[in-house]
């Protein structure tokens, strides 16, 4: 692709490329040569998967819980040929390997989540993963409070304050009334699709209070939050204040539920991923499987082996090392690496623009209108290193002493009758 950029300006373009196959691939973007060859290449890492791994954490899988609808919606096709591969686990039994292999995580019917599980969910999101939470469990209020505490106090868009049923609504179901339909999580309800939202009825929800953090995307008719999202690190968490259970809503009986679930799960990762490349001179952090790290070495772009400082936690290992070269650092075979990280030249080092001399003169004028002066201190440093000649000063001082002596002794010579010479 081509993009034309005027001098001293910035432009943006989008390039579409065909994925060459499953795995990790290197993308190299080249620009015309200039005075700094190092920034004429930019490297990106491209991950391609045939099917995205979706991990469903469910502690209440009874017939009345609605968990079966949540697990079936991402891949409802016969023969399991959809874009998502759904796996299930309980929150107290999930392993770091299961979390590490997933690209999206869905929680429904959750029991009280241990702090270490919540910390793994936060770390998973910060590294670019997506988490979708259905607040339909008995311990969701405590889970949100703990999640917010471990996330720094600004992670959740609303907090829960008790259960609501149709008795609280005056005998009529709750309906969604307002929304931010420009959100990528509500693409199905834009324009004519807004009518489908009016078909949804909710018989049981949680009383929710906005926190001012994140974003409330959907609200019920009484103004209570129904759907919220919060970004943390490179990823996103979405909070659903409704349950897919047939006793709590009619959403599972609507044809739009599988489509909405797939769209939300897909939107947990935006269409345009942020540039997560590192810069030369910085530090690269690699989160690896311990088994892969023991059988292969991390290699720099010139294929030299990298020595990293490591910290092992269960089946995972975190390695850190300085980024000395621009290019792609990899682990594993050259053709199919198991891990990769892109390192590029910092933007400020790629700016070769000079300052206009007129601009220097303009900045040199002080507020009082007096022109500034350039002062050179090179002579001072030269004297420190080489010294300054002082022998002639000794000669002058000796001549001055002789002259003073002659002036002082002149009266004594006249008194003795010896005229001065």
FENJOQUI-V660396 format. One record per run of one state. SS is the DSSP state (2 for helix, 1 for strand, 0 for the rest). FROM is the first residue (numbers start at 1). LEN is the number of residues. Records with the same first field share a line. If there is no record, write none. Layout:
SS->FROM-LEN + FROM-LEN
This chain:
0->1-22 + 31-6 + 49-3 + 59-8 + 74-10 + 90-6 + 102-2 + 109-6 + 127-3 + 135-5 + 151-7 + 166-8 + 175-1 + 180-4 + 190-1 + 198-4 + 203-1 + 211-4 + 221-4 + 233-2 + 241-8 + 250-1 + 254-2 + 268-10 + 280-3 + 296-2 + 300-5 + 306-3 + 314-2 + 323-4 + 333-4 + 345-2 + 351-6 + 366-5 + 372-6 + 387-4 + 416-6
1->23-8 + 41-8 + 52-7 + 84-6 + 104-5 + 130-5 + 158-8 + 174-1 + 176-4 + 202-1 + 204-7 + 215-6 + 225-8 + 235-6 + 249-1 + 278-2 + 283-7 + 298-2 + 305-1 + 309-5 + 316-7 + 327-6 + 337-8 + 365-1 + 371-1
2->37-4 + 67-7 + 96-6 + 115-12 + 140-11 + 184-6 + 191-7 + 251-3 + 256-12 + 290-6 + 347-4 + 357-8 + 378-9 + 391-25
